[in-house]
Amino acid sequence: MTSPAGDAIRRTLRRELHTHHHPARTVECPHCGAREHQPCTTISKRRRLTDAPVHPARITAWARTTTVCPTCQVEPGTHCHQDGWPLAGGTVHPERTALAGEAA
């Protein structure tokens, strides 16, 4: 078991070393199952993807996890909705993704 201070230092060092990575890599990829801070892979997990930074589903999960939606006003971690119904496929409003990108 590691200490909270050790975890914070590790995260800071990782962030400084990997500043060229997409910020969505801070969450697990729901498409391929890549762990936090790991690159996305093919579904078979045989090959790491180098041509695309992250899967679109990972960007959606990251936006949902990190930002408040300016369109439907839901808190981080909550699915976006329209007229009380969740958006199809668990997507988020484009404004929420844009806001998350600006914050990163």
N, C-alpha and C positions, 0 to 999 in steps of 0.2 A: 504494500500500500504506500502511495506517495503522499507527501504533504501538499496542502493547497498552494503554498508558496512555490514549491517545486513545480507543480503543474502550471502555475502562472508564468514562471520563468521559461519553462519549456515552450509554452504557447507563444510567448514573445519572441523567443529565438526562432521558432519555426516560422512565424509570420515574417520576420526580417529576412530569413534565408529564402523564403518562397514568395516574395512579393510579386513575382511575375505570374503566379497562378491565379486563376479565377477565384474570387471570394466565395463562390458557391461551393468550393471544395471543403468548406468548414462544416458541411452537413453530409450525411450519408446519402448516396445516390439511390433513389427509389427504383430507377430503371435497371441498373446493373448490379446494385448492392455494394458498390465501392464504399469502403469505410471513410470516415472523416479524414480529410487531408491527404487522401490517396487519389490517384487519377482514376477516371472512369475506365472501364474495361468492356470488352465484348461480353455478351450475355454468358458465353461459355467460360469466361474469366481466363481464357488462354492468352489474350493479347491486351495490353494496355493501349488505350487510344491516345495517339499523339497528334493526329490531324485535327481533332476537335477538342476544345478545352474541357467542356463538361456536357453531359446530356441535358436537353431542355427540361426534363423532369427534375433534375437536380437544381437548376436555376429557379424553377417554380417553388420547390421545397425550401430553398434558401430564402427567397423573397417572403414566403409565408412565415418562416421562422423568425426573420429579423426585423420586419417593418410593419407599421400600421398601414392599412390600405386607405389611401386618400379618397377612393371612390365609395366604398361601403362602410368605412370607419371601423373595421374590425381590428382587434388587437393582434400582436404577433402570436403566431401559433394557431390562429383561427382561420378557417377556410373562408374565402371570399363568397359573397352571395349577391343575388340580384332579386329584388322583390321577395326576400325571405327564403329563396331557394338557393342551395349551393350551386356554384358554377359547375358545368359539366366536366367530368374527368378530374375534378380537384384542381382545376386551373386557378390562376389568380388574375386580377385585373392588370392590364399592361402598365398602368400607372404605378402599381405597387412594385412591379419588377424594376421600372425606371427609377423609382425612389430608392430602392435597395441598392441599385447600381451607383446612384449619386452618393449615398451614405458610405459606400465602400471606398 
